[in-house]
Amino acid sequence: MTTTGTYRVLDGPRDGDEWLLLDRETFDPLYVPRAGGDGSVEGDGHDAALADLEPGYVVDATV
């Protein structure tokens, strides 16, 4: 399943290895893995974008 929207990036409260993305329209949460220490998330092809995220950013994304 994929979803597209505008999200606020927050630190994931459940695990230090994930981001919490809050949908700006519905406030639905999405949890996504953070980039690894080398800036990669195995097999997803989006390591550079994930490595550049910071809490507080607002991003348009397809997840």
Phi and psi restraints in degrees (range 20) as a CNS / XPLOR table:
assign (resid 1 and name C) (resid 2 and name N)
       (resid 2 and name CA) (resid 2 and name C) 1.0 -122.1 20.0 2
assign (resid 2 and name N) (resid 2 and name CA)
       (resid 2 and name C) (resid 3 and name N) 1.0 150.4 20.0 2
assign (resid 2 and name C) (resid 3 and name N)
       (resid 3 and name CA) (resid 3 and name C) 1.0 -138.1 20.0 2
assign (resid 3 and name N) (resid 3 and name CA)
       (resid 3 and name C) (resid 4 and name N) 1.0 145.2 20.0 2
assign (resid 3 and name C) (resid 4 and name N)
       (resid 4 and name CA) (resid 4 and name C) 1.0 -122.1 20.0 2
assign (resid 4 and name N) (resid 4 and name CA)
       (resid 4 and name C) (resid 5 and name N) 1.0 139.3 20.0 2
assign (resid 4 and name C) (resid 5 and name N)
       (resid 5 and name CA) (resid 5 and name C) 1.0 -179.3 20.0 2
assign (resid 5 and name N) (resid 5 and name CA)
       (resid 5 and name C) (resid 6 and name N) 1.0 -171.4 20.0 2
assign (resid 5 and name C) (resid 6 and name N)
       (resid 6 and name CA) (resid 6 and name C) 1.0 -108.3 20.0 2
assign (resid 6 and name N) (resid 6 and name CA)
       (resid 6 and name C) (resid 7 and name N) 1.0 129.0 20.0 2
assign (resid 6 and name C) (resid 7 and name N)
       (resid 7 and name CA) (resid 7 and name C) 1.0 -128.9 20.0 2
assign (resid 7 and name N) (resid 7 and name CA)
       (resid 7 and name C) (resid 8 and name N) 1.0 145.9 20.0 2
assign (resid 7 and name C) (resid 8 and name N)
       (resid 8 and name CA) (resid 8 and name C) 1.0 -92.2 20.0 2
assign (resid 8 and name N) (resid 8 and name CA)
       (resid 8 and name C) (resid 9 and name N) 1.0 130.9 20.0 2
assign (resid 8 and name C) (resid 9 and name N)
       (resid 9 and name CA) (resid 9 and name C) 1.0 -90.1 20.0 2
assign (resid 9 and name N) (resid 9 and name CA)
       (resid 9 and name C) (resid 10 and name N) 1.0 126.3 20.0 2
assign (resid 9 and name C) (resid 10 and name N)
       (resid 10 and name CA) (resid 10 and name C) 1.0 -131.6 20.0 2
assign (resid 10 and name N) (resid 10 and name CA)
       (resid 10 and name C) (resid 11 and name N) 1.0 159.2 20.0 2
assign (resid 10 and name C) (resid 11 and name N)
       (resid 11 and name CA) (resid 11 and name C) 1.0 -64.8 20.0 2
assign (resid 11 and name N) (resid 11 and name CA)
       (resid 11 and name C) (resid 12 and name N) 1.0 136.4 20.0 2
assign (resid 11 and name C) (resid 12 and name N)
       (resid 12 and name CA) (resid 12 and name C) 1.0 -72.0 20.0 2
assign (resid 12 and name N) (resid 12 and name CA)
       (resid 12 and name C) (resid 13 and name N) 1.0 124.7 20.0 2
assign (resid 12 and name C) (resid 13 and name N)
       (resid 13 and name CA) (resid 13 and name C) 1.0 -75.6 20.0 2
assign (resid 13 and name N) (resid 13 and name CA)
       (resid 13 and name C) (resid 14 and name N) 1.0 -19.6 20.0 2
assign (resid 13 and name C) (resid 14 and name N)
       (resid 14 and name CA) (resid 14 and name C) 1.0 -84.5 20.0 2
assign (resid 14 and name N) (resid 14 and name CA)
       (resid 14 and name C) (resid 15 and name N) 1.0 -29.9 20.0 2
assign (resid 14 and name C) (resid 15 and name N)
       (resid 15 and name CA) (resid 15 and name C) 1.0 -159.7 20.0 2
assign (resid 15 and name N) (resid 15 and name CA)
       (resid 15 and name C) (resid 16 and name N) 1.0 135.6 20.0 2
assign (resid 15 and name C) (resid 16 and name N)
       (resid 16 and name CA) (resid 16 and name C) 1.0 -69.1 20.0 2
assign (resid 16 and name N) (resid 16 and name CA)
       (resid 16 and name C) (resid 17 and name N) 1.0 -4.6 20.0 2
assign (resid 16 and name C) (resid 17 and name N)
       (resid 17 and name CA) (resid 17 and name C) 1.0 -102.1 20.0 2
assign (resid 17 and name N) (resid 17 and name CA)
       (resid 17 and name C) (resid 18 and name N) 1.0 18.9 20.0 2
assign (resid 17 and name C) (resid 18 and name N)
       (resid 18 and name CA) (resid 18 and name C) 1.0 -143.1 20.0 2
assign (resid 18 and name N) (resid 18 and name CA)
       (resid 18 and name C) (resid 19 and name N) 1.0 156.5 20.0 2
assign (resid 18 and name C) (resid 19 and name N)
       (resid 19 and name CA) (resid 19 and name C) 1.0 -100.0 20.0 2
assign (resid 19 and name N) (resid 19 and name CA)
       (resid 19 and name C) (resid 20 and name N) 1.0 147.5 20.0 2
assign (resid 19 and name C) (resid 20 and name N)
       (resid 20 and name CA) (resid 20 and name C) 1.0 -102.5 20.0 2
assign (resid 20 and name N) (resid 20 and name CA)
       (resid 20 and name C) (resid 21 and name N) 1.0 118.6 20.0 2
assign (resid 20 and name C) (resid 21 and name N)
       (resid 21 and name CA) (resid 21 and name C) 1.0 -105.4 20.0 2
assign (resid 21 and name N) (resid 21 and name CA)
       (resid 21 and name C) (resid 22 and name N) 1.0 122.3 20.0 2
assign (resid 21 and name C) (resid 22 and name N)
       (resid 22 and name CA) (resid 22 and name C) 1.0 -102.5 20.0 2
assign (resid 22 and name N) (resid 22 and name CA)
       (resid 22 and name C) (resid 23 and name N) 1.0 123.4 20.0 2
assign (resid 22 and name C) (resid 23 and name N)
       (resid 23 and name CA) (resid 23 and name C) 1.0 -63.0 20.0 2
assign (resid 23 and name N) (resid 23 and name CA)
       (resid 23 and name C) (resid 24 and name N) 1.0 128.3 20.0 2
assign (resid 23 and name C) (resid 24 and name N)
       (resid 24 and name CA) (resid 24 and name C) 1.0 -72.6 20.0 2
assign (resid 24 and name N) (resid 24 and name CA)
       (resid 24 and name C) (resid 25 and name N) 1.0 -18.0 20.0 2
assign (resid 24 and name C) (resid 25 and name N)
       (resid 25 and name CA) (resid 25 and name C) 1.0 -95.7 20.0 2
assign (resid 25 and name N) (resid 25 and name CA)
       (resid 25 and name C) (resid 26 and name N) 1.0 -43.8 20.0 2
assign (resid 25 and name C) (resid 26 and name N)
       (resid 26 and name CA) (resid 26 and name C) 1.0 -105.4 20.0 2
assign (resid 26 and name N) (resid 26 and name CA)
       (resid 26 and name C) (resid 27 and name N) 1.0 -13.6 20.0 2
assign (resid 26 and name C) (resid 27 and name N)
       (resid 27 and name CA) (resid 27 and name C) 1.0 64.5 20.0 2
assign (resid 27 and name N) (resid 27 and name CA)
       (resid 27 and name C) (resid 28 and name N) 1.0 16.1 20.0 2
assign (resid 27 and name C) (resid 28 and name N)
       (resid 28 and name CA) (resid 28 and name C) 1.0 -69.0 20.0 2
assign (resid 28 and name N) (resid 28 and name CA)
       (resid 28 and name C) (resid 29 and name N) 1.0 136.6 20.0 2
assign (resid 28 and name C) (resid 29 and name N)
       (resid 29 and name CA) (resid 29 and name C) 1.0 -86.6 20.0 2
assign (resid 29 and name N) (resid 29 and name CA)
       (resid 29 and name C) (resid 30 and name N) 1.0 145.3 20.0 2
assign (resid 29 and name C) (resid 30 and name N)
       (resid 30 and name CA) (resid 30 and name C) 1.0 -130.0 20.0 2
assign (resid 30 and name N) (resid 30 and name CA)
       (resid 30 and name C) (resid 31 and name N) 1.0 132.0 20.0 2
assign (resid 30 and name C) (resid 31 and name N)
       (resid 31 and name CA) (resid 31 and name C) 1.0 -106.9 20.0 2
assign (resid 31 and name N) (resid 31 and name CA)
       (resid 31 and name C) (resid 32 and name N) 1.0 125.6 20.0 2
assign (resid 31 and name C) (resid 32 and name N)
       (resid 32 and name CA) (resid 32 and name C) 1.0 -128.3 20.0 2
assign (resid 32 and name N) (resid 32 and name CA)
       (resid 32 and name C) (resid 33 and name N) 1.0 145.6 20.0 2
assign (resid 32 and name C) (resid 33 and name N)
       (resid 33 and name CA) (resid 33 and name C) 1.0 -66.7 20.0 2
assign (resid 33 and name N) (resid 33 and name CA)
       (resid 33 and name C) (resid 34 and name N) 1.0 141.9 20.0 2
assign (resid 33 and name C) (resid 34 and name N)
       (resid 34 and name CA) (resid 34 and name C) 1.0 -75.1 20.0 2
assign (resid 34 and name N) (resid 34 and name CA)
       (resid 34 and name C) (resid 35 and name N) 1.0 162.9 20.0 2
assign (resid 34 and name C) (resid 35 and name N)
       (resid 35 and name CA) (resid 35 and name C) 1.0 -66.4 20.0 2
assign (resid 35 and name N) (resid 35 and name CA)
       (resid 35 and name C) (resid 36 and name N) 1.0 148.7 20.0 2
assign (resid 35 and name C) (resid 36 and name N)
       (resid 36 and name CA) (resid 36 and name C) 1.0 -71.0 20.0 2
assign (resid 36 and name N) (resid 36 and name CA)
       (resid 36 and name C) (resid 37 and name N) 1.0 178.6 20.0 2
assign (resid 36 and name C) (resid 37 and name N)
       (resid 37 and name CA) (resid 37 and name C) 1.0 -58.4 20.0 2
assign (resid 37 and name N) (resid 37 and name CA)
       (resid 37 and name C) (resid 38 and name N) 1.0 -25.0 20.0 2
assign (resid 37 and name C) (resid 38 and name N)
       (resid 38 and name CA) (resid 38 and name C) 1.0 -95.6 20.0 2
assign (resid 38 and name N) (resid 38 and name CA)
       (resid 38 and name C) (resid 39 and name N) 1.0 10.1 20.0 2
assign (resid 38 and name C) (resid 39 and name N)
       (resid 39 and name CA) (resid 39 and name C) 1.0 83.2 20.0 2
assign (resid 39 and name N) (resid 39 and name CA)
       (resid 39 and name C) (resid 40 and name N) 1.0 15.6 20.0 2
assign (resid 39 and name C) (resid 40 and name N)
       (resid 40 and name CA) (resid 40 and name C) 1.0 -120.8 20.0 2
assign (resid 40 and name N) (resid 40 and name CA)
       (resid 40 and name C) (resid 41 and name N) 1.0 149.8 20.0 2
assign (resid 40 and name C) (resid 41 and name N)
       (resid 41 and name CA) (resid 41 and name C) 1.0 -120.4 20.0 2
assign (resid 41 and name N) (resid 41 and name CA)
       (resid 41 and name C) (resid 42 and name N) 1.0 116.8 20.0 2
assign (resid 41 and name C) (resid 42 and name N)
       (resid 42 and name CA) (resid 42 and name C) 1.0 -53.2 20.0 2
assign (resid 42 and name N) (resid 42 and name CA)
       (resid 42 and name C) (resid 43 and name N) 1.0 122.0 20.0 2
assign (resid 42 and name C) (resid 43 and name N)
       (resid 43 and name CA) (resid 43 and name C) 1.0 79.5 20.0 2
assign (resid 43 and name N) (resid 43 and name CA)
       (resid 43 and name C) (resid 44 and name N) 1.0 -0.4 20.0 2
assign (resid 43 and name C) (resid 44 and name N)
       (resid 44 and name CA) (resid 44 and name C) 1.0 -95.2 20.0 2
assign (resid 44 and name N) (resid 44 and name CA)
       (resid 44 and name C) (resid 45 and name N) 1.0 -19.5 20.0 2
assign (resid 44 and name C) (resid 45 and name N)
       (resid 45 and name CA) (resid 45 and name C) 1.0 76.3 20.0 2
assign (resid 45 and name N) (resid 45 and name CA)
       (resid 45 and name C) (resid 46 and name N) 1.0 7.5 20.0 2
assign (resid 45 and name C) (resid 46 and name N)
       (resid 46 and name CA) (resid 46 and name C) 1.0 -119.8 20.0 2
assign (resid 46 and name N) (resid 46 and name CA)
       (resid 46 and name C) (resid 47 and name N) 1.0 26.2 20.0 2
assign (resid 46 and name C) (resid 47 and name N)
       (resid 47 and name CA) (resid 47 and name C) 1.0 -60.1 20.0 2
assign (resid 47 and name N) (resid 47 and name CA)
       (resid 47 and name C) (resid 48 and name N) 1.0 -39.5 20.0 2
assign (resid 47 and name C) (resid 48 and name N)
       (resid 48 and name CA) (resid 48 and name C) 1.0 -64.6 20.0 2
assign (resid 48 and name N) (resid 48 and name CA)
       (resid 48 and name C) (resid 49 and name N) 1.0 -42.9 20.0 2
assign (resid 48 and name C) (resid 49 and name N)
       (resid 49 and name CA) (resid 49 and name C) 1.0 -64.7 20.0 2
assign (resid 49 and name N) (resid 49 and name CA)
       (resid 49 and name C) (resid 50 and name N) 1.0 -42.2 20.0 2
assign (resid 49 and name C) (resid 50 and name N)
       (resid 50 and name CA) (resid 50 and name C) 1.0 -68.5 20.0 2
assign (resid 50 and name N) (resid 50 and name CA)
       (resid 50 and name C) (resid 51 and name N) 1.0 -36.1 20.0 2
assign (resid 50 and name C) (resid 51 and name N)
       (resid 51 and name CA) (resid 51 and name C) 1.0 -66.4 20.0 2
assign (resid 51 and name N) (resid 51 and name CA)
       (resid 51 and name C) (resid 52 and name N) 1.0 -25.3 20.0 2
assign (resid 51 and name C) (resid 52 and name N)
       (resid 52 and name CA) (resid 52 and name C) 1.0 -87.9 20.0 2
assign (resid 52 and name N) (resid 52 and name CA)
       (resid 52 and name C) (resid 53 and name N) 1.0 -7.0 20.0 2
assign (resid 52 and name C) (resid 53 and name N)
       (resid 53 and name CA) (resid 53 and name C) 1.0 -68.6 20.0 2
assign (resid 53 and name N) (resid 53 and name CA)
       (resid 53 and name C) (resid 54 and name N) 1.0 145.9 20.0 2
assign (resid 53 and name C) (resid 54 and name N)
       (resid 54 and name CA) (resid 54 and name C) 1.0 -137.4 20.0 2
assign (resid 54 and name N) (resid 54 and name CA)
       (resid 54 and name C) (resid 55 and name N) 1.0 147.1 20.0 2
assign (resid 54 and name C) (resid 55 and name N)
       (resid 55 and name CA) (resid 55 and name C) 1.0 -56.4 20.0 2
assign (resid 55 and name N) (resid 55 and name CA)
       (resid 55 and name C) (resid 56 and name N) 1.0 137.4 20.0 2
assign (resid 55 and name C) (resid 56 and name N)
       (resid 56 and name CA) (resid 56 and name C) 1.0 100.4 20.0 2
assign (resid 56 and name N) (resid 56 and name CA)
       (resid 56 and name C) (resid 57 and name N) 1.0 -19.4 20.0 2
assign (resid 56 and name C) (resid 57 and name N)
       (resid 57 and name CA) (resid 57 and name C) 1.0 -63.1 20.0 2
assign (resid 57 and name N) (resid 57 and name CA)
       (resid 57 and name C) (resid 58 and name N) 1.0 151.2 20.0 2
assign (resid 57 and name C) (resid 58 and name N)
       (resid 58 and name CA) (resid 58 and name C) 1.0 -114.0 20.0 2
assign (resid 58 and name N) (resid 58 and name CA)
       (resid 58 and name C) (resid 59 and name N) 1.0 125.4 20.0 2
assign (resid 58 and name C) (resid 59 and name N)
       (resid 59 and name CA) (resid 59 and name C) 1.0 -130.6 20.0 2
assign (resid 59 and name N) (resid 59 and name CA)
       (resid 59 and name C) (resid 60 and name N) 1.0 147.1 20.0 2
assign (resid 59 and name C) (resid 60 and name N)
       (resid 60 and name CA) (resid 60 and name C) 1.0 -92.7 20.0 2
assign (resid 60 and name N) (resid 60 and name CA)
       (resid 60 and name C) (resid 61 and name N) 1.0 128.3 20.0 2
assign (resid 60 and name C) (resid 61 and name N)
       (resid 61 and name CA) (resid 61 and name C) 1.0 -149.8 20.0 2
assign (resid 61 and name N) (resid 61 and name CA)
       (resid 61 and name C) (resid 62 and name N) 1.0 154.4 20.0 2
assign (resid 61 and name C) (resid 62 and name N)
       (resid 62 and name CA) (resid 62 and name C) 1.0 -113.7 20.0 2
assign (resid 62 and name N) (resid 62 and name CA)
       (resid 62 and name C) (resid 63 and name N) 1.0 120.2 20.0 2
